[in-house]
Amino acid sequence: MTPKIELCVFDAYGTLFDVHAAIERHAAAVGPQAGDVSRLWRLKQLEYTWNRSLMGRHADFWTLTQDALDFALAVFGIRQAGLRQSLLEAYRVLKAYPEVRPVLQQLKDAGMKLAILSNGSPQMLQDAVAGAQIGSLLDAVISIEECGIYKPDPRVYRLVCDRFAVAPEQVSFQSSNAWDAAGARAFGFSVAWINRSGQPPEYAFAPPTLTLASLAALPEALLRP
């Protein structure tokens, strides 16, 4: 018999919160290469988490977010006074995708426990959750700072089981990041890959349990009899 899902856990950045919203808010100031700057910022932000983990040289996600932005701005020769600070302030309160709050509310009303598991530092997550006004719907907001290493290290996913005293099979984990979805699946979670950009499948050794175009279809998928 398949264990009943007791807990829904969400990645934060790219899954609940739009990581490109900070640049979009200041696109005119960034200029015509705004989209490229945003993509490079995100790419380097993730790259730094993996490299720091492998090197055993941990720094929190806010530090890496700043380092990645500095690199992206330097690559494109962007030096406007005050722009860096404006972008960082915008990143603290990234907009949530429009379906996020209704989906969380529907799952909460159905009796599901809800949590975030994120690379984000605690203050970053606190600011993002408050900005999206979803704190009342969450049972926990868990940062990788509790174990001091980034996803997809198995110790990160273990934080969920330890916090809620559940087996991996009782957890549904949602992420828009294919590498994160694979890490969670390899750990033993049921996984919904939120494939917002229609990317081809990756990581055949640990495929997601299901693939969705957004979080909107999640309640039906999880709550069907």
C-alpha positions, 0 to 999 in steps of 0.5 A: 500500500502506498503511504498517505501523503501527510506533508507538502513541502515547497521549494521557495525560489522559482517554485513559490517566488518568481526569481526574475521579478527583481530585475523585471521591476527595474528593467528600464534601469537595467536596460535592454539586456535585463533578461540576460542579466536576470538569467545570469544572476540566477545561474551564478547564484545556484552555481555558487551554492554547489561550489561552496558545498563541494569546497566545504566553504559555506556562506549563506544564500544572501551572501551568494545572491549578492556575489552573483548579482555583482558578477552579472552586473560586471559582465554586462558593464552595468554601473548605475549608482544605486541600482545594485541596492534597488535590485537586492531590496527587490529580491527580498520581496519577490512576488509570488506566482498568482496561483500560490496562495489559492493552492496553499489555502486549498491544501490547508483546508484539506488538512495537509501540513505545509512547509517551505524547504529552501536554500534561502537564509532565514531572514530572506525567507521571512521577508519573502513569506511576509511579502506574499502574505502566506505565513499563516498557511505554513507550518514551518519555514526551513532553511538549509542554514540548519545543516549548513549545506545546500541542496541537493545534499541529502542532509537538507531533505532529512531536515523535513523528516526530523522536523515533522517526524515523518518518513520520506514516503509521507512527503510530497515535495514541489520544486521548479528546479529539476536538480532539486526535484531529482535530489528530493526524489533520490532521497525518497520523497514523492516529487512534483516537478513544477516545470514552468518553462517546459524544459525536457526531462532531466536526471533519468536516475531519479525522475519526478513522481509527476510533472506539472506546468504550474502549482495550480493542478497540485491539489487535484493531483494530491487530493484525488481519492 
